[in-house]
């Protein structure tokens, strides 16, 4: 079984947390909910939409929550201007392709958001395999989305690596048997390492990443 690189999307491939935060503020305000940045960081970052709806919109029916969160996604997409991928990701994908490593995006985000963000980043064709909202029966922090991506790639978790920016994402990847590199787009390195990341970096140009990939990919397993 081959080695693979599995990427979270928001806060990992794209520094989009501010855009998501503002979109949540806009749609929550219509329902009398004020969202502070500290609440976003603590209770929304890395969470799936169903959990967010239960936490912040308990006064709405499940159908109203779904509609509100769909409106949030549309607001995010409508307000997403020109963006750049996190530094070094293109070169890392080049490295993966040159060495026969599988790549996938693994995210709790809805498919429309994923397609919009990857198109804006110029990565749609480079990262065609995606596990998004609804593709796995349970979202992160459950490991199932990562296990699903590994199965689709025919990859071995013991030889593979995930990139995450939230404690829930780190927990999901670790639960799937992956080593994890944290991205400090929103949270500090200590928080991500405490959550289980091997180390944390500002971007994909950090040389420790390739060194870790090479160690993982070379590992002998029983698979």
C-alpha positions as CSV (number, residue, x, y, z in Angstrom):
1,X,0.0,0.0,0.0
2,X,1.3,3.4,-0.9
3,X,1.9,6.5,1.2
4,X,-0.4,9.6,1.0
5,X,-0.7,13.2,1.9
6,X,-4.1,14.2,3.2
7,X,-5.0,17.9,3.5
8,X,-7.7,19.6,5.5
9,X,-9.0,22.6,3.6
10,X,-10.0,25.6,5.6
11,X,-7.0,27.0,7.6
12,X,-4.7,24.4,6.0
13,X,-4.7,24.9,2.2
14,X,-6.3,28.3,2.4
15,X,-6.3,30.9,5.2
16,X,-10.1,31.3,5.2
17,X,-11.1,31.5,8.8
18,X,-11.7,35.2,8.7
19,X,-14.0,34.8,5.7
20,X,-15.9,32.0,7.5
21,X,-16.1,34.0,10.7
22,X,-17.7,37.0,8.9
23,X,-20.1,34.7,7.0
24,X,-21.3,33.1,10.3
25,X,-21.7,36.5,11.9
26,X,-23.9,37.7,9.0
27,X,-26.3,34.8,9.0
28,X,-26.4,34.3,12.8
29,X,-27.3,38.0,13.2
30,X,-30.5,37.4,11.3
31,X,-31.5,35.0,14.1
32,X,-30.5,37.2,17.0
33,X,-27.2,35.4,17.6
34,X,-24.0,37.4,18.2
35,X,-20.8,35.5,17.4
36,X,-17.6,36.6,19.1
37,X,-14.2,35.6,17.7
38,X,-13.3,33.5,20.8
39,X,-16.5,31.5,20.4
40,X,-15.7,30.9,16.7
41,X,-12.2,29.7,17.6
42,X,-13.4,27.5,20.5
43,X,-16.7,26.0,19.1
44,X,-16.8,26.4,15.3
45,X,-13.2,25.9,14.1
46,X,-13.0,22.3,12.8
47,X,-16.7,21.5,13.7
48,X,-19.3,20.1,11.2
49,X,-22.4,22.1,10.3
50,X,-24.8,19.8,12.3
51,X,-22.8,20.4,15.5
52,X,-22.6,24.1,14.8
53,X,-26.3,24.3,14.3
54,X,-27.0,22.5,17.6
55,X,-24.6,24.7,19.5
56,X,-25.6,28.1,18.2
57,X,-29.1,27.8,16.9
58,X,-30.9,25.6,19.4
59,X,-34.0,27.8,19.1
60,X,-34.5,26.9,15.4
61,X,-35.9,23.7,14.0
62,X,-33.5,21.2,12.4
63,X,-34.8,22.3,8.9
64,X,-34.2,26.0,9.8
65,X,-30.7,25.3,11.0
66,X,-29.9,23.5,7.8
67,X,-31.2,26.4,5.8
68,X,-29.3,28.9,7.9
69,X,-26.0,27.0,7.5
70,X,-26.6,26.6,3.7
71,X,-27.1,30.4,3.6
72,X,-23.8,30.8,5.5
73,X,-22.1,28.7,2.9
74,X,-23.5,30.8,0.1
75,X,-22.5,34.0,1.9
76,X,-18.9,32.6,2.3
77,X,-18.7,31.7,-1.4
78,X,-20.2,35.0,-2.5
79,X,-17.7,37.0,-0.4
80,X,-14.6,35.0,-1.1
81,X,-12.3,37.3,-3.1
82,X,-8.9,36.6,-4.6
83,X,-7.0,34.1,-2.5
84,X,-3.6,32.4,-2.5
85,X,-2.9,28.9,-1.2
86,X,-0.7,28.6,1.9
87,X,2.9,29.0,0.9
88,X,4.6,25.9,-0.4
89,X,1.6,23.7,-1.1
90,X,2.1,23.7,-4.9
91,X,5.7,22.5,-4.4
92,X,4.6,19.8,-1.9
93,X,2.0,18.5,-4.4
94,X,4.8,18.4,-7.0
95,X,6.9,16.4,-4.6
96,X,4.0,14.0,-4.0
97,X,3.4,13.5,-7.7
98,X,7.2,12.9,-8.4
99,X,7.4,10.3,-5.6
100,X,4.1,8.5,-6.3
101,X,2.3,9.7,-3.2
102,X,-1.5,9.9,-3.2
103,X,-3.1,13.2,-2.3
104,X,-6.6,14.0,-1.1
105,X,-8.6,16.8,0.6
106,X,-10.4,15.7,3.8
107,X,-12.8,18.2,5.2
108,X,-16.1,18.7,7.0
109,X,-17.0,21.5,4.5
110,X,-19.8,21.1,2.1
111,X,-18.9,20.2,-1.5
112,X,-19.9,23.6,-2.9
113,X,-17.5,25.4,-0.6
114,X,-14.7,22.9,-1.4
115,X,-15.1,23.4,-5.1
116,X,-15.2,27.2,-4.8
117,X,-12.1,27.3,-2.6
118,X,-10.1,24.9,-4.6
119,X,-11.0,26.7,-7.9
120,X,-10.0,30.0,-6.3
121,X,-6.7,28.5,-5.3
122,X,-6.0,26.9,-8.7
123,X,-6.0,23.4,-7.1
124,X,-9.2,21.9,-8.5
125,X,-7.4,19.6,-11.0
126,X,-4.4,18.9,-8.7
127,X,-6.6,17.6,-5.8
128,X,-9.5,15.8,-7.4
129,X,-10.0,13.2,-4.7
130,X,-12.0,14.7,-1.8
131,X,-13.9,13.5,1.2
132,X,-16.4,16.2,2.1
133,X,-19.5,16.8,4.2
134,X,-21.8,13.8,3.8
135,X,-19.2,11.4,2.2
136,X,-18.6,9.7,5.5
137,X,-21.3,8.7,8.0
138,X,-19.5,10.5,10.8
139,X,-17.6,13.8,10.4
140,X,-14.3,14.8,12.1
141,X,-13.3,14.5,15.0
142,X,-14.3,11.0,14.1
143,X,-11.5,9.3,12.1
144,X,-13.9,8.0,9.5
145,X,-13.3,10.8,6.9
146,X,-9.6,10.1,7.0
147,X,-10.1,6.3,6.9
148,X,-12.4,6.8,3.9
149,X,-9.7,8.8,2.0
150,X,-7.1,6.2,2.8
151,X,-9.3,3.5,1.5
152,X,-10.1,5.4,-1.7
153,X,-6.4,6.0,-2.3
154,X,-5.3,2.5,-1.4
155,X,-2.9,4.1,1.1
156,X,-1.5,2.9,4.4
157,X,-2.0,5.2,7.4
158,X,1.3,4.1,8.9
159,X,3.1,5.5,5.9
160,X,1.0,8.6,5.4
161,X,0.6,12.1,6.8
162,X,-2.2,14.6,7.4
163,X,-2.2,18.4,7.6
164,X,-4.6,20.1,10.0
165,X,-5.2,23.4,11.7
166,X,-7.7,22.5,14.5
167,X,-7.6,20.1,17.5
168,X,-10.7,18.3,16.2
169,X,-9.0,17.7,12.9
170,X,-5.8,16.5,14.5
171,X,-7.8,14.1,16.7
172,X,-9.5,12.7,13.6
173,X,-6.2,12.2,11.7
174,X,-4.5,10.6,14.8
175,X,-7.5,8.3,15.3
176,X,-7.0,7.1,11.7
177,X,-3.4,6.2,12.5
178,X,-1.8,9.2,10.6
179,X,1.0,11.4,11.7
180,X,-0.1,15.0,11.7
181,X,1.5,18.3,10.9
182,X,-0.3,21.3,12.3
183,X,-0.7,24.6,10.4
184,X,-0.6,27.7,12.6
185,X,-3.0,29.8,10.5
186,X,-5.3,30.3,13.5
187,X,-4.0,28.5,16.5
188,X,-0.5,28.5,18.0
189,X,2.0,25.7,17.7
190,X,1.7,24.6,21.3
191,X,-2.1,24.1,21.0
192,X,-1.7,21.9,17.9
193,X,1.1,19.9,19.4
194,X,-0.8,19.4,22.6
195,X,-3.7,18.1,20.5
196,X,-1.4,15.5,19.0
197,X,0.4,17.0,16.0
198,X,4.0,15.9,15.5
199,X,5.0,19.5,15.1
200,X,3.4,22.7,13.8
201,X,4.5,25.0,10.9
202,X,3.5,28.3,9.4
203,X,3.4,27.0,5.9
204,X,4.3,24.0,3.7
205,X,7.8,25.3,2.9
206,X,9.1,24.1,6.3
207,X,11.8,21.4,5.5
208,X,10.7,19.3,8.4
209,X,7.6,18.3,6.4
210,X,9.6,16.5,3.6
211,X,11.8,14.9,6.2
212,X,8.8,13.5,8.0
213,X,7.2,12.3,4.7
214,X,10.3,10.5,3.7
215,X,10.5,8.7,7.1
216,X,6.9,7.7,7.0
217,X,6.9,6.6,3.4
218,X,10.0,4.5,3.9
219,X,8.5,2.7,7.0
220,X,8.0,-1.1,6.6
221,X,4.5,-2.3,7.5
222,X,2.6,-5.5,7.4
223,X,0.1,-4.1,4.9
